[in-house]
């Protein structure tokens, strides 16, 4: 879904390239494997070896298709991902109360507005940061009974957390309407409506698939909608 979200902005900027899409997918996928399996003993070493290979492939993709500057950008984003959740560190970002949602949004926003573009794009950054930050909040609702740190649902309650998420999605949509081309802003409008509905029905008693499939799919929805509008 992260790759689809980046591809949406690549299409809007008319810079869609297969090597860049491959780079983004490899980065997201290896980061997911690292986070999920870092506490699995011997299996983790296999995942770590796989991630080293992914890192080499990513570096080759960047140097062959882009330049050293893009490689530095990618490396910084990878380091930000490691700082988010690495158990070998004594203190990592995920342990900071209330900060997690903004940090996840920051990482995704930097991919969409900085890594894939020749120059930093502030509008795409804010659209991405606000939207992804909002999508993380339902996961905090799901985990509010198991989280060991203070999160927004535990601090201000489930309903107020939903209001906060609505506000973030709305602000993201306003920027998208004024900045993106009409077809793309319409796709983002449809996505925002679907996101509002999914946030509204977010409860800690929902099945995990509600979050791991439906909520996560929101980030890929703009790309899927634009593909349907363009080619069907």
N, C-alpha and C positions, 0 to 999 in steps of 0.2 A: 504493500500500500504506500509505503514511503517512496518507492520508485515511481509509482503512478502519479503521486502528488508532484514530484519533481518534474516528471514528463509533461504534466499539465502546463507548468510554467515555461518549459522548454518549447512546447508547441506555440504558446502565446507569444514568446519572444522570437519564434522562427529560428531556433538553434538546435532542433532535435537531431541528435547524433547517436548512433548505436553504441559506439565505445563509451560515451558518457553515461548512457543508460546502464550499460554493463557495469561500469565503475560504481554507480550509485547502488545498484542491486547487490553487488559483492560486499560493499561497505555495510549496508543495512543487515544483510544476511549473516555475515561473519560477526558483526556486533551483537546480533540477537543470540547466536550460538554461544558466544563468549559469556554473555550475561546469564543465560539460562543454565549453562552446564559448568559454570566455574567452580561449583562445590560438589562435583560428582567423582572425585578421586581420579582413578586411572583414565576414565573416559575424557576427563578434561585435557589431559596431555595430547590426546588424539585431536580434540577440538583446537587446542593451541597450535598444533602442527598444521592443521588445516588452515587456521587463520594466518599463519606465517606465509603459507603458499598464496592465500588470498591477497595478503599485503604485497607480495612480490608481483603478482599478476596486476594488481591495481596500479602499482608504480610504473610497470611497463606500459599499461594502457595510457597513463597520464603522459609519460615522457614521449611515447610514440605519437600520440594524437594531440597533445597540448604543449605544455612547457614546464619549466622548473617552478614557476610561480604557482601553477595549479597544484603541483606536488606539495608545496609548502601549505597551501590551503587545506588540502586533503589530510595532511599529517596533523595539522592543528585540530581539525574536526575529530579525527581518530583519538587524539589525546583527550579531548573533551569527553568523548564517549567512555574512555577508560576511567576518567576521574568521576564519572557519574556513579558507577557501581562496580568496584573492584575490591574483592574481599582481602586481597593481599595488602591493600592500603589500610593504615590505622584509622583513617578518617576519609570518607568519600561523600560526594555531594548528596547522594540519596538519603543520607542520615540527617541532612539539614531540614528542620521543620519548615513546612510551607514552601520550600524553595524548589522542590522536585519538578513541579508542573512547569515552572518558568524555564528551568534548565533544559528539559526535554524539548520544549517549544523553541528554545534558542538553537539547539543543535540542528533540528530539522530546518529552521529558518535560514541558518547559515548555509546549509546544503543548497536550498532553493534560490537564495539571493546572492550567494557569494561563490560557492564552489563551481556551480555549473555555468556561471556568467563571467564574461571578461572583466566586468567591473561590478562592484557592490550595488545592488538595487534596493533602495530603502523601502519602496512600496511593497515589493514582493516579500521582503523581510517581515514587515508588519502584518501583512495578510497571513503569512505562514505562522509567525510566532503567536499571534492572537488565536488563530484557529486550532493549532495543535495544542496550545496550552489549555484551551477549552475542552478538547477531547480527552485530556489526561484526567480531568476532574471526575468524570463518571467512574473511572477506575479507582479513584480514591474513595468514592461512595461504596463501591464493591468491597474494598479492603478495609473499611473504617473500623471493623471489629478486630482485625488482625494486625493492623499497622502498629508499630512500636514507637512511632514519632507522631507529632502533632500534624494533622492534615486539615484541609479546609472543612471537610464534613464533620470532623471531630471538634473543630473549633467553633464553627458558625452554624452547624447543622446541615442536613441534607437539602432542605428546600432553599436555603440561602446560597448553598453551593451551586445549585441549579441556576439560580438567578445570576450568579457571577458568571457561570458558563454561558448563559444566554447573552449576557453583555459582551463577552469576549467574541463570540461568534458574530454578533450584530456589528461590532466595530470592524471586524475583519471583512464582513460583507460590504459595509459602507466604503471602505478603502478599495475593495475589488470593483465595485460599481463605478467609482470615479476614475480608476486607473486602468483596469483591464479593458480589452476590446469587448464590444457588446456581446458577442457570442460567448466569450469566456466568462464575462460577468454574469450572464444568464445561467450558465452551467454552475457557477458558484452560488448563485441564488437558490437554485434547486437543491444543491448540496446542503446549503444552510438550513433550508426548510426541513429536510430529512434529519439533519443533525439536531435541530430544535426538538423534533418529535422524539428522537432517541434519548436525548438528555431528559426530557420530560418523564419518560417511562423508566429512567434509571433508578433502580432500587438495589439495596444490598442483598436482597433475597433472589434477585434474578439469576438465572443460570449463567455459568461462566461464558458460554457461547454468545450470550447477548453482548458481552463486552469484547471478547477476543475475536468475534466475527463481525457483528453488526456495527459496533462503535468504531472498531478499527477500519472497517470498510469505508467510513465517511471520508477518510483522507484520500482514498482512491477513486471516490465517486466523481469528482470534477473531471478527471481524465476520461473515465468511462462515458460520461454524459457528452463530452465534447467529441469523442470518437463516434458516438451514435448520431450526433447532429451533423457531423461532417461527411460521414460515409454511408449512412443508412437512411 
